[in-house]
């Protein structure tokens, strides 16, 4: 079995807006996870995160392997300093065999305030079996979410490996987007009441973060982690591989 997490870490800022990456690490530890998909992760990005490589820091702090997929990239200063990057990260206690960041923004034109989106894929090996673990953070704009989901479904349906997919979808379970996606992937929380996953003051009650799996897996249990490490709530699921008799 695997315990997996989806967590939008808000660049390591607590619910009160103060930077506290150690509290982020503690929230991940609290879940006792094997794999975590993290969104809004900075690498050398700005003073908001003290120009820290947050993905590397969390990997070292938690003793987990790491893959990173930047969606905002600015080399800046003529390459005199490290690239400023912002995107998604995957942390794993099992070997990451390969990783790839899939661009979900391949259209001809964008508005000025457009934020590029992507989906990070890590091929992970457990007990001799490999599967794809995807992590994404979708747009706040309805039509972009629809296009992103079309791209995600094209990527995942062409992949023969078992698949887990987590992320901040910026869409509630009742929306057409999640209803559409649920025809192809199973929600780890099942059909029961869905937990609130976003808790910023004034916006309580949003349900926008997910753990999905395909038919190779089943979810045995799913829950949330109580903490103040972000304006998002970490969600966790215990997943079993239906194709493997070696307790994975």
N, C-alpha and C positions, 0 to 999 in steps of 0.2 A: 504494500500500500504506500501511497504518497500523500503527504500533506502539502498543499499548495496554497499560495496567498496571492491576492491582488491588492495593491496598495498605492494610491496616489500620494506621494510623500510631500507634495507642495514645496519642493526645493529645500526640504528639511526644516520648514517653519512650523512651529506649534500652532494650535488653534488661536492663540493670542498674538500670532505674527512674529514671535521671537524665534531666531535661528537656534535649533537644538537637534543636531543630527544624531547625537547619542540617544536621545529619546526615540528617534526613528528606529535606530538599531534595536533598542529595547522592545519596541512594538513588534518587530519582526521576530525577535527571540521569544516573545510571549506566545506567538503562534506555533512555536516548535516546528517550523516548516522545513520541508526538503527543498522546495523551489518557491521563489518569490518573484512575481512580476511587478516591477515598480514603475510608476509614471511620474513625470515632472522631476526628472533627475538632472542636476547641473554638473557640468565638467568645466572647471575654470571659467564659469560663465560671467559672474559679476560680483560686486560687493555684497549683493543680497545673500550669497552663499560663501562669501570670503574667498572667492576664486578657487574653491576647493574642487578637486575631482571627487565628487560624492560617490560615484559608482565604485571607484577604487577604494575609497575610505571604508565604505560599508562592506565591501568584499573582504578587506583585511580585518576589519573589526569583527565580522561574523565568521570568518574562516570558510567562506564559500567561494566557489568559482563564479566568474562574472562574464556576462556579455553585455554590450552597450550599443544602442542604436540612436544616434543623434538625428533630430529632425530640424532643429535650428542650428546652423553652423556659421561662424564668423571667424575667419582666420585673423583679420585685424592686424594693425601695426606692421604690415608688410611681412608677416610671418615671424616677427621678432619675439612674440610671446605665444604660448600654447593656444590652440584653437578654442574659441568660446563655443561650447556645445550644450544643448538642452534636448532631452528626449527620454527614452525608455531604457530600463535596465532589467536584466534577469540575473538572479543569484541562485546558485544551485549547490547542494551538497553532493551531487552526483556529477560525473564527468560531462562537460559540455564538449561534444565532438566537433561541432561546427556552428557558426551563427551567420545570420544575414539580416540586414535591415531592408524591409520592403517599403519603397516609397508609395504612399497613398495619395500623392498630390500631383500626379502626372497629367495636368490639363494645361491648355494653351495660355490662359490668362487668369489672374487672380486680382481681387481687390487689394488696395494698399495695406490693409490691416490683416491680410490673410496669414494664418499660421500653418506651416507645412505639417502634415501628419504622416505617421509611419507605423509599421508593424514589425517588431523585432521577433525573429525566429531563432530559437536555439534547438539544435538536435542534441538530445540528452540520452545517455545510456544508463540503464538500471538493470542489474541482474542479467546482463548480456542482451537486453532488448533496447532498441532505440525508438524514440518518439519525438515529435515536434512539439515544442512549447512556444506558443505565440503570446506576445504582449503588445497591446495597442492602447492608444489614447485618441479618441475621435473628436471631431469638430463640435463646436457649439451651434453651428449653422445646419439647419435641417437638411437642405439639399446636398450639402457636403457629406453628412453622415450617410445618406442614401448611396452616394457614389462610393464612399469608402467601403461600405459593406459589400457592394458589388465587386470591388477589387479584392477584398478579403476572401469572399466566397470563391472567386476565380483562383486565387492562390491556394486555398486549402483543399478545394476539390481536386486539384491536380497533384496533390501530395498523397502518396500511398501509405505513409506512416500513420500510426495512431497519433491523435492530436488533442492537446489541451490548449485552451485559448482564454486569456484573462485580459482585463483592462477596464479603463474608464471610458464608457461608451457615450456619456453625456445624453443618455436616453433612458426613459423609464420603462419598466417591464410591459406596460400597456401600450407603448408606442408601436407604430407600424414597423419601425426599424428592428426592435427586439422580437416582435412577433415573426417578422420575416426571417431573422437569423435563427430563431428557435425551431424553424423547420429543418435546419441542417445540423444544429448542435443542441446538446442537452444542457439545461441550466443546472448547476450543481445544487442550487437551493430548491429544485423541484417546482411543483405547482403550488406550494403552500404560500403563506404570507411572506412577502419579500422584505428584508430588513432595510432600514434607512442607511445609506452609505455616505451621505454628505451632510455636514453638520455646521456649516458656516452660519454665523449669527444672522438671523432673518431668513435663512433658506433651509431650515430644518425640514426633514421629511423627504428629501430627494433620494431616489433609488437609481443610481447611475453606474455602479461598479459591478463587475460580473466575473464569474468563473464558469467557463463552458467546457464541454468535452464531447468527443464524437463517440460512435458506437463501440469503440475498442475499450472504453472505460465506463465505470459507473461511480456515482457519488454515494458514499456511505453516510456522510454527515457534513453539514456546513454550518458555519457560525461567524460571528463578528468578534473583533478584539476591542475592548474598551481602553481608550487612551486619549491623550491630548496632543499626540505627535503631529497631527495634520488636521486640515479641515475635512478630510475624507476618513472614513472608517475602514481599517483593514478587514478584508473578508477572507475566510479560510475554508478549505474543504478537504476532506479525506477522500482520496480517490483510489479505486482498485482497477487494475488492468484485467479485463475479462479474458484476455488471450494468453495469460501467463500463469502457470501453476506454482511459480516460485515466490508466492506471497507478494507479488508486485502487480 
